[in-house]
Amino acid sequence: MSSDTIAAEQDANLPLDDNSPDDATTRTNKRKRLFLGLGAAVLILSGGYWAYDYFIASRHVTTDNAYVGANVAQVTPLVGGPVLEVLAEDTVPVKRGDILVRLDDTDARIALARAEAELALTERRVRGLVATDGGLGAQVEARVADQARADAQLASARADLDRARIDLERREALASSGSVSGEELSSARNALSTASANLKAAEAERAQAAANRTAAIGTRNANRVLIDNTTPGTHPEVLAARAARDQARLNLDRMVIRAPIDGVVSRRQVQPGQRVQAGAMLMLIVPTHAAYVDANFKEVQLEKVRPGQSVTLTSDLYGGKVEYRGTVVGFSGGTGSAFAVVPAQNATGNWIKVVQRLPVRIRLDPKQLAEHPLQVGLSMTARVDVSN
C-alpha cells in the first residue's frame, strides 16, 4: 500500500472541526427556529388568553365563596305548658300542619269551661237588663199617674182653700150685725186653717210624685244606656265574654303544635315532661325545597351584575356532575363587615384597604332542588352570566 493511500485513510479517521463554518450556520438556524417557535407559542397563548378574557371571562363573574341558605322557621309554642308528647325527630321531613309536639291541655280545658260559663252568665244578665227595661217603663208610667193624681189633689186643695177663705170673709162681714154667731165664725176660721194645711200637704205630695217620676225616668234611662242599640247577641259584655271564650278555645287548640311550613326538622331541643314557656324555641324547620344561595362576590366583580341575570352553580356535595340553574334576585344592603357584631373602625390608626365582599342572593330552580336537595350551609360555586 502506498504512503499516499495510508495518509488519506488517516485523514478520514480524524474528527471534524466543530468550528467549521457549516456547523455554525446550522446552529444559528436552529436557534432562530427555536426563538420563532417560542415567540409563536407566546403569541398564540396571549391571543388565546385575550380571546378567553374577551369572549368568555369578561362575560362571567365567578366565586366559590357561596353558601346555601333558607328562611328557617322556628317552632315556638304560643302558650306555655308541660310537654306531653314529641312526634318529630331531627332529619325527618314534615309537611305544613303536621303535629310536632303535644302539650298537656288539662289547664286549657278548665279555662275553656270557665269562659263558657262566664259567657252564659253574661248572656242571661243582658237578657235581664232587656226585661228590666220594660218594668222600668211601667214604673215611669205609674209615677206619671201618681203625679197627675197629686196635681188634681193640689188643685182641689187650692179650691177648698179659696172657698174657706170666702166663707170666712162673708161671716166676718156679717158678724158685726149679729147675723152670724160666734160658733159659726170659729168654724169658718177652722175650715180655712184646715184648707190651708191640706193645700200644703197636696203641694208636698205633688213634689214627691214629681221627684218619684224623675227618679223612675233616670233609672229607666240608666238601664236603657246599658242596652241601647244592642241585642242580647251584640251587647258589649256578651262580646267580651265571647272573645274570652274564643281565646280560651284558641289556647286549647294551641296545645297542639304543628309544623308552620314544609321542611326538614333540625335542632330539636324539647323532650317529653319538659315545661316550656311561650316563645321558647323547640326546634327548627328548614325548607330545603325553597333554599337559595348567598354568593359573596368581591366588590370589583359587581360592576355588571344585575338582578334577573342567569347563574350557573355547582355544589361540593354533588361535584361538577350536577349543575344548578339560578337567577340573581338582588343584593344585600351591606357587606358582612358592616353588619358584624364589632364592625371595623377604619377612621383611626394605620389603615389597609381590604377588598370587601357583598352577598348576592340567588334563587334556585325548585325542580332541581327536588331532584338534588341541598342543605343549609353547603358550599357552592356560582358563575353569573353578565353578558345580558
matplotlib code that plots the C-alpha trace (Angstrom):
import matplotlib.pyplot as plt

x = [0.0, 1.4, 2.1, -0.5, -3.2, -2.2, -2.2, -5.7, -7.1, -5.7, -7.2, -10.5, -10.4, -9.7, -12.7, -14.4, -13.6, -16.6, -15.7, -16.3, -18.5, -21.2, -21.8, -22.1, -24.7, -26.7, -26.7, -27.7, -30.6, -31.7, -31.6, -33.7, -36.3, -36.5, -36.9, -39.5, -41.4, -41.2, -42.5, -45.3, -46.2, -46.3, -48.3, -50.8, -51.1, -51.5, -54.1, -55.9, -55.9, -57.1, -59.9, -60.9, -60.9, -62.8, -65.3, -65.7, -64.2, -65.4, -69.0, -68.9, -68.0, -67.3, -66.9, -66.6, -67.4, -71.1, -73.3, -76.8, -79.3, -83.0, -85.7, -85.6, -88.8, -88.5, -91.1, -92.2, -95.3, -97.8, -98.8, -96.9, -97.3, -95.8, -94.8, -96.9, -95.5, -92.9, -93.7, -90.8, -87.1, -84.1, -83.6, -87.3, -89.2, -92.5, -95.4, -97.2, -99.8, -98.2, -98.3, -94.8, -95.5, -98.5, -98.7, -100.8, -104.2, -105.8, -105.5, -106.6, -109.8, -110.6, -110.1, -112.4, -115.1, -114.8, -115.0, -118.1, -119.8, -119.0, -120.4, -123.7, -123.9, -123.3, -126.0, -128.5, -127.6, -128.0, -131.4, -132.3, -131.4, -133.7, -136.5, -135.9, -136.3, -139.9, -140.5, -138.8, -141.0, -144.1, -142.8, -142.3, -145.9, -147.1, -145.1, -146.6, -150.1, -149.1, -148.0, -151.3, -153.3, -151.2, -151.8, -155.6, -155.4, -153.4, -156.0, -158.7, -156.9, -156.5, -160.2, -161.0, -158.8, -160.4, -163.8, -162.9, -161.4, -164.5, -166.8, -164.7, -164.8, -168.6, -169.1, -166.7, -168.7, -172.0, -170.6, -170.7, -174.5, -175.1, -176.3, -173.6, -172.9, -169.5, -169.5, -170.1, -167.3, -165.0, -166.0, -165.2, -161.8, -161.0, -162.1, -159.7, -156.8, -157.7, -157.9, -154.5, -152.9, -154.5, -153.0, -149.5, -149.9, -151.1, -148.1, -145.8, -147.4, -147.2, -143.5, -142.9, -144.8, -142.7, -139.5, -140.6, -141.3, -137.9, -136.2, -138.1, -137.1, -133.5, -133.4, -135.0, -132.6, -129.6, -130.8, -131.5, -128.0, -126.7, -128.8, -129.2, -128.8, -127.9, -129.4, -128.5, -126.2, -124.4, -124.1, -120.6, -120.5, -121.6, -119.0, -116.3, -117.3, -117.5, -114.0, -112.7, -114.3, -112.8, -109.4, -109.7, -110.7, -107.7, -105.3, -106.7, -106.0, -102.5, -101.7, -101.1, -98.0, -97.9, -95.3, -95.7, -94.0, -92.8, -89.2, -86.8, -86.7, -83.4, -82.1, -84.8, -84.4, -87.6, -88.2, -91.4, -92.1, -90.3, -92.3, -92.0, -92.8, -94.5, -91.9, -89.2, -87.6, -88.4, -86.9, -86.2, -87.9, -85.6, -87.5, -84.9, -87.3, -87.1, -83.3, -81.3, -77.7, -75.8, -72.8, -70.2, -68.7, -65.8, -66.9, -64.7, -66.7, -70.2, -70.0, -72.0, -74.1, -77.8, -81.0, -82.5, -79.2, -78.8, -76.4, -74.8, -74.0, -72.2, -72.2, -69.3, -71.8, -72.5, -69.5, -69.5, -71.9, -74.8, -75.2, -77.9, -79.6, -80.3, -81.3, -79.9, -82.6, -80.8, -78.0, -77.6, -78.0, -74.4, -71.2, -70.6, -68.1, -70.7, -73.1, -70.5, -71.0, -67.8, -67.5, -64.1, -63.2, -61.2, -61.1, -58.3, -54.8, -53.0, -55.4, -55.0, -57.6, -59.2, -61.5, -64.9, -67.5, -71.2, -73.7, -75.8, -79.0, -79.5, -82.8, -82.6, -84.8, -87.3, -87.4, -83.6, -83.8, -86.4, -84.1, -80.9, -81.7, -79.3, -78.9, -78.3, -74.6, -73.3, -70.6, -71.4, -69.6, -71.6, -70.9, -73.0, -73.6, -73.2, -73.4, -77.1]
y = [0.0, 3.4, 6.1, 8.4, 5.9, 5.4, 9.2, 9.5, 6.8, 8.5, 11.9, 10.2, 8.8, 12.3, 14.1, 17.0, 20.5, 22.0, 25.5, 24.9, 27.5, 25.0, 23.8, 27.4, 28.2, 25.1, 26.0, 29.6, 28.5, 26.0, 28.7, 31.0, 28.4, 27.8, 31.5, 31.8, 28.8, 30.2, 33.6, 31.9, 29.9, 33.1, 34.9, 32.0, 31.8, 35.6, 35.5, 32.6, 34.4, 37.6, 35.7, 33.8, 37.0, 39.0, 36.4, 34.2, 35.6, 39.1, 37.8, 35.9, 36.5, 33.6, 32.9, 29.9, 31.9, 31.0, 29.0, 27.6, 29.4, 29.2, 31.1, 28.8, 28.6, 28.4, 26.3, 28.0, 27.5, 30.3, 29.1, 27.5, 24.1, 20.7, 18.6, 15.5, 14.1, 14.9, 13.5, 14.9, 13.9, 15.6, 14.9, 13.9, 15.7, 17.2, 18.8, 22.0, 21.2, 18.0, 17.6, 18.1, 18.5, 17.9, 19.9, 18.8, 20.6, 20.0, 23.6, 24.9, 22.7, 24.0, 27.6, 27.0, 25.6, 28.7, 31.0, 29.2, 29.5, 33.2, 33.7, 32.0, 34.1, 37.3, 36.5, 35.9, 39.1, 41.1, 39.5, 40.5, 44.1, 44.0, 42.6, 45.2, 48.0, 47.1, 47.0, 50.4, 51.8, 50.7, 52.3, 55.6, 55.4, 54.7, 57.7, 59.9, 58.8, 59.5, 63.0, 63.6, 62.5, 64.8, 67.6, 67.0, 66.8, 70.1, 71.8, 70.5, 71.7, 75.2, 75.3, 74.3, 77.0, 79.6, 78.5, 78.5, 82.0, 83.3, 81.8, 83.3, 86.7, 86.6, 85.5, 88.2, 90.8, 89.6, 89.1, 92.9, 92.9, 89.9, 87.7, 85.1, 83.5, 83.3, 79.5, 79.8, 82.3, 79.9, 77.0, 79.2, 80.1, 76.4, 75.4, 78.0, 76.6, 73.1, 74.0, 75.8, 72.7, 70.4, 72.7, 72.4, 68.6, 68.5, 70.5, 68.2, 65.1, 66.7, 67.5, 63.9, 62.5, 64.7, 63.5, 59.9, 60.3, 61.9, 59.1, 56.4, 58.1, 58.3, 54.6, 53.6, 55.8, 54.3, 50.8, 51.8, 53.1, 49.6, 48.1, 50.9, 49.9, 46.4, 43.0, 40.2, 38.8, 42.1, 43.6, 44.6, 42.5, 39.5, 40.2, 40.5, 37.2, 35.6, 36.8, 35.4, 32.1, 32.2, 33.0, 30.0, 27.8, 29.1, 28.4, 24.8, 24.4, 25.8, 23.0, 21.0, 22.5, 22.0, 22.5, 26.0, 25.1, 22.1, 21.2, 19.1, 19.1, 20.3, 21.2, 19.6, 20.9, 19.6, 16.5, 14.9, 16.1, 19.4, 22.5, 25.1, 28.8, 30.7, 31.8, 29.2, 27.6, 23.9, 23.0, 24.4, 23.6, 24.0, 24.5, 22.7, 23.0, 26.8, 27.0, 29.9, 30.8, 33.8, 34.3, 36.7, 38.4, 40.9, 44.4, 44.7, 41.9, 43.5, 46.3, 44.3, 42.1, 42.9, 41.3, 38.8, 37.5, 33.8, 31.9, 28.5, 26.8, 23.6, 22.1, 20.5, 17.9, 16.6, 17.9, 19.1, 16.3, 18.3, 21.8, 24.1, 27.0, 30.1, 33.7, 36.8, 38.2, 41.2, 42.5, 42.7, 46.1, 46.0, 43.9, 41.3, 43.5, 46.3, 44.0, 42.4, 42.5, 44.6, 46.5, 47.6, 51.2, 52.4, 56.0, 55.5, 54.0, 52.6, 51.6, 48.9, 48.7, 45.3, 44.4, 43.8, 41.2, 41.8, 39.0, 38.4, 36.5, 33.8, 31.9, 28.2, 26.1, 24.3, 21.3, 20.8, 21.2, 18.4, 16.2, 17.1, 18.5, 21.0, 21.6, 24.9, 25.9, 23.8, 25.3, 26.3, 27.8, 30.5, 31.7, 34.7, 35.4, 39.3, 39.4, 40.4]
z = [0.0, -1.0, 1.5, -0.1, 0.5, 4.1, 4.7, 3.1, 5.4, 8.5, 7.5, 7.0, 10.6, 12.2, 13.9, 12.2, 13.4, 15.4, 14.4, 10.8, 9.0, 8.1, 11.7, 13.0, 10.4, 11.3, 15.0, 14.2, 12.1, 14.7, 17.4, 15.2, 14.7, 18.4, 19.1, 16.4, 17.8, 21.3, 20.0, 18.1, 21.2, 23.3, 20.7, 20.4, 24.2, 24.5, 21.8, 23.4, 26.8, 25.2, 23.3, 26.5, 28.5, 25.9, 24.8, 27.9, 31.1, 30.7, 30.3, 33.6, 37.2, 39.4, 43.1, 45.3, 48.4, 48.2, 50.6, 50.7, 52.9, 53.6, 55.5, 58.5, 60.6, 64.4, 66.1, 69.3, 71.5, 71.7, 75.2, 78.0, 79.5, 80.2, 77.1, 76.8, 73.6, 70.9, 67.4, 65.4, 65.2, 63.6, 59.9, 59.5, 56.7, 57.7, 55.9, 56.9, 59.5, 60.8, 64.6, 66.1, 69.8, 72.1, 75.4, 78.4, 77.8, 81.3, 82.4, 79.0, 79.1, 82.6, 81.4, 78.4, 80.6, 82.9, 79.9, 78.5, 81.9, 82.1, 78.6, 79.5, 82.7, 80.8, 78.2, 81.0, 82.7, 79.5, 78.8, 82.4, 81.5, 78.5, 80.6, 83.3, 80.7, 80.3, 84.0, 84.5, 81.7, 83.6, 86.8, 84.9, 83.7, 87.3, 88.6, 85.9, 87.0, 90.6, 89.6, 87.8, 90.8, 93.0, 90.6, 90.9, 94.7, 94.7, 92.6, 94.8, 97.9, 96.4, 95.6, 99.1, 100.5, 98.3, 99.3, 103.0, 102.7, 101.0, 103.7, 106.4, 104.8, 104.5, 108.1, 109.3, 107.4, 109.0, 112.4, 113.2, 112.5, 114.7, 111.8, 112.4, 115.7, 117.2, 116.8, 113.0, 112.8, 114.7, 112.4, 109.3, 110.6, 111.5, 108.0, 106.5, 108.6, 107.6, 103.9, 104.1, 105.7, 103.1, 100.4, 101.8, 102.1, 98.5, 97.3, 99.2, 97.7, 94.3, 94.7, 95.9, 92.9, 90.6, 92.3, 92.0, 88.4, 87.7, 89.7, 87.7, 84.4, 85.5, 86.4, 83.1, 81.2, 83.1, 82.3, 78.7, 78.2, 79.0, 76.2, 73.8, 70.1, 71.1, 71.2, 73.7, 71.0, 70.2, 73.7, 74.6, 77.7, 75.7, 73.0, 75.6, 77.2, 73.8, 73.0, 76.2, 75.3, 71.9, 73.4, 75.7, 72.9, 70.8, 73.7, 73.8, 70.1, 70.6, 73.0, 69.7, 68.0, 64.2, 61.5, 60.1, 56.7, 54.7, 55.5, 57.5, 61.3, 62.7, 66.2, 68.2, 71.8, 73.5, 75.5, 77.0, 80.5, 80.0, 80.8, 78.1, 78.1, 75.3, 72.7, 73.7, 70.6, 70.4, 67.0, 63.5, 60.2, 57.3, 53.9, 51.7, 48.8, 49.0, 49.5, 48.0, 47.7, 49.0, 46.9, 48.3, 45.3, 45.6, 45.1, 42.0, 40.4, 40.7, 38.1, 35.5, 37.9, 37.7, 39.1, 36.7, 35.3, 35.0, 37.2, 36.9, 40.2, 41.3, 44.8, 46.6, 47.7, 44.2, 42.3, 38.7, 37.6, 38.9, 37.7, 39.1, 37.3, 39.2, 38.9, 40.6, 42.9, 44.5, 46.6, 50.4, 52.0, 53.2, 53.4, 56.0, 57.9, 58.0, 59.9, 62.1, 65.9, 66.2, 62.9, 61.7, 62.7, 59.7, 60.8, 63.3, 63.3, 60.4, 57.6, 55.0, 52.3, 52.1, 49.1, 50.5, 49.6, 49.1, 49.4, 46.3, 46.7, 44.0, 43.6, 42.6, 40.4, 42.7, 40.3, 40.5, 44.3, 44.4, 42.4, 44.2, 47.6, 49.3, 53.0, 54.6, 54.9, 52.0, 49.8, 46.2, 43.2, 41.4, 37.9, 36.8, 33.1, 32.9, 29.1, 29.2]

ax = plt.figure().add_subplot(projection="3d")
ax.plot(x, y, z, "-o")
ax.set_aspect("equal")
plt.show()
